[in-house]
């Protein structure tokens, strides 16, 4: 028996003992394909419960309840013109109704499961290492627990305290690195140190280089957006734009899918203005938790972008208060007459989600989009993990008043303009792509040959996303070998 087969046998035995079944990408895209007996069992399980059947809730279609929910249509919110100040319809998919309250459980599912079903990760003796600036290591720790694996989370010490508290609750080994959101190199340095100390007892699942991260969004998030678009009223709707902050570039994998279906869409990647890596080859610190900077992720298909936009973190934090403080809600409801039900849903937008809204508005303004243009983005997570940030802002700036709300609405939403944006030509894209060299070739051991293949080989990205069907086949074969699936058929 080869070592790979021995590892696979260990994994199969672990999943058999812990009664674990793996969902396919097809089932995560279309939960109606999930066996009825599993759907029935989920009625007795909470959305965040540490139960392996919650792997089947890694999708955009969970019923928006905390306990016992089934599946419905894609969870999304449409933000009206009276709030955004633009004619275009802006739609955000909602990540709150994933287990852990963020879609990163999908982004982490891909890298981990790919290795489990192919005998490249042994849960009986190895730990899954999740380097992250926040939600990725939360999703990784959650998926690891459900899949019978131990996990290690590495994230900056400046992230919200709620993240650290939650990681400790699920039993992850946690390392806090110097800095905040944009200090990614410090995370990599800690990872190298851990690997040097522990050898092959850990497996590094780096969100910035694991193709399973964007592949999940290619297979699940892109089709979810397409499904929402096709359901909208209006005979002449146009799927005109997609805005997503760069972060790990995982969610931007949805752009590769959407480009195939809607070739003329404008895809805009956002980054914090205070750390303008793509815009200015720059650096800095910022407060938009959920997007990491000062490098270009290996998995970012820069060639598929049309624009880059800088998002100022100061308006971002003020909008967080407008959307969540009582004075902000009162102003929006009573003075602007915005639907109270919608205002009460604004807490569905966490800090990086607000950045996605801001970028969507800038994109719509840049191309002078009208009421027939639809712009999509995602609300990666909600304010659930950022309540301490509201407390901090109150301590620093004082009570958020009606006047603050009026100023924030006028300047931070209606006042958004098309500054700090680049409409990318061939050489702008190539300049940004070439920035990968300094992190990935000089520091992380990638090859120039593969870097060039990402740019020049038209089949490079297509061939990787084409593996969705192959992985589904391997997942189904793995489930058959554990035998657990038979109980639910």
Secondary structure by P-SEA (a helix, b strand, c coil): ccaaaaaaaaaaaaaaaabbbbbccccccccccccaaaaaaacccccccccccccccccccccccccccccccccccccccccccccbbbbbbbcccccccccaaaaaaaaaaaaaaacccccccbbbbbbcccaaaaaaaaaaaaacccbbbbbbccccaaaaaaaaaaccccccccccccaaaaaaaaaaaaaaacccccccccccccaaaaaaaaacaaaaaaaaaaaccccccccccccccccccccaaaaaaaaaacccbbbbbbccccccccccccccccccccccccccccccccccccbbbbbbaaaaaaaaaaaccaaaaaaacccccccaaaaaacccccaaaaaaaaaaaaaaaaacccccbbbbbbccccccccaaaaaaaaaacccccaaaaaaaaacccccccccccccccaaaaaaaaacccccccccccccaaaaaaacccccaaaaaaaaaaaaaaaaaaaaaaaccccccc
